[in-house]
Amino acid sequence: MPRLLAIDYGAKRTGIAVTDPLQIIATALETVRTHDLLEFLKKYSEREAVEAFIIGMPKRLDNTESDNAARVHTFIKLLKKSFPDIPVHTHDERFTSSMALQSMIAGGSKKSDRREKGNIDKISATIILQSFMESRR
């Protein structure tokens, strides 16, 4: 069974998470520099079957899209052009960064690990993916 792949898109870094082949558990995969993201996704999709991409959509508290949403929409267009056979879904990413930090604290992560923004990005992607999977059940 193909995997779901979630993307927490950022201006500099992007967090990536994937499901297991049975699509039961979301796991942090990697944090990549955003300008290397499409190349990373191409290489990954050559090794692993991807059923769909789930992109975190940045929104404000009033449910309107944030300023960063324009970057995300631009990336989605590139993603659809590069992977025309793989569906792209968006999912609300509000509070995922703070939830990621809280889960790192709860998990006993060292302060130095919590300061590494790349760790927060890939955990945020995991939270986006887990939330998306729960919304489909």
C-alpha positions in Angstrom: 0.0 0.0 0.0 1.4 3.4 -0.9 2.3 5.9 1.8 0.9 9.3 2.6 3.5 12.1 2.8 3.0 15.3 4.7 4.8 18.6 4.1 5.2 21.4 6.6 6.3 24.0 4.0 8.5 26.9 5.2 10.4 29.7 3.5 13.8 28.2 4.5 13.1 24.6 5.7 10.4 22.1 5.2 9.5 19.3 7.5 8.4 16.0 6.0 6.5 13.1 7.6 5.3 9.8 6.1 3.0 7.0 7.1 4.0 3.4 7.3 2.9 1.3 4.3 -0.4 0.3 6.0 -1.1 4.0 6.7 -1.6 3.5 10.4 1.2 5.5 12.0 2.7 8.9 11.0 6.4 9.2 11.4 8.8 12.2 11.1 11.0 11.6 8.1 13.3 14.6 7.4 13.8 18.3 7.3 15.1 19.6 4.0 16.0 23.0 2.7 13.0 24.3 0.8 14.9 25.0 -2.4 15.9 21.2 -2.4 12.3 20.0 -1.7 11.1 19.0 -5.1 14.3 17.1 -5.8 14.0 15.3 -2.4 10.4 14.4 -3.2 11.3 13.0 -6.7 14.0 10.8 -5.2 11.8 9.6 -2.4 8.9 8.8 -4.7 11.2 6.7 -6.9 12.0 4.5 -3.8 8.6 4.5 -2.2 5.0 4.6 -3.6 3.2 7.8 -2.5 -0.6 7.8 -2.5 -1.0 11.5 -1.7 0.7 14.6 -0.5 -0.8 16.4 2.5 0.4 20.1 2.7 0.0 22.1 5.9 -2.1 25.2 5.1 -1.2 28.2 7.3 -4.3 29.8 8.7 -5.1 32.5 11.2 -7.3 32.1 14.3 -10.3 33.4 12.3 -9.8 30.6 9.7 -8.5 32.9 7.0 -5.3 32.1 5.3 -2.1 33.7 6.7 0.4 35.6 4.6 2.6 32.5 4.1 -0.4 30.7 2.4 0.5 32.4 -0.9 3.9 30.6 -0.8 2.2 27.3 -0.1 -0.2 27.8 -3.0 2.7 28.5 -5.3 4.4 25.3 -4.1 1.3 23.3 -4.6 1.1 24.3 -8.2 4.7 23.2 -8.7 4.0 19.9 -6.9 1.0 19.2 -9.1 3.0 19.9 -12.2 5.9 17.7 -11.0 3.6 14.8 -9.8 0.4 15.0 -11.9 -0.7 11.5 -10.8 -0.4 12.1 -7.1 -3.3 13.9 -5.4 -2.5 16.9 -3.2 -4.6 17.7 -0.1 -4.3 20.7 2.2 -4.8 20.4 6.0 -5.0 23.1 8.7 -1.6 23.5 10.3 -2.6 26.0 13.1 -0.7 25.4 16.4 1.4 22.5 15.0 4.7 24.2 15.9 3.7 24.8 19.5 2.2 21.3 19.7 5.5 19.9 18.3 7.5 21.8 20.9 5.2 20.6 23.7 5.5 17.0 22.5 9.3 17.3 22.5 9.2 18.7 26.1 6.8 15.9 27.2 9.1 13.3 25.5 12.1 14.5 27.4 14.0 16.1 24.5 17.1 18.1 25.5 17.0 21.8 25.2 19.5 21.8 22.4 17.3 19.4 20.4 14.3 21.7 21.0 16.3 24.7 19.7 16.9 22.9 16.4 14.1 24.3 14.3 14.4 21.4 11.8 13.3 19.0 14.6 10.2 21.1 15.2 9.5 21.2 11.4 9.5 17.5 10.9 7.4 16.9 14.1 4.9 19.5 12.9 4.6 17.6 9.6 4.0 14.4 11.7 1.2 16.2 13.6 -0.3 17.5 10.3 -0.3 13.9 8.9 -1.7 12.3 12.0 -4.5 14.9 12.1 -5.3 14.4 8.4 -5.5 10.6 8.9 -7.8 11.0 11.9 -10.1 13.3 10.0 -10.5 10.6 7.3 -11.7 8.0 9.8 
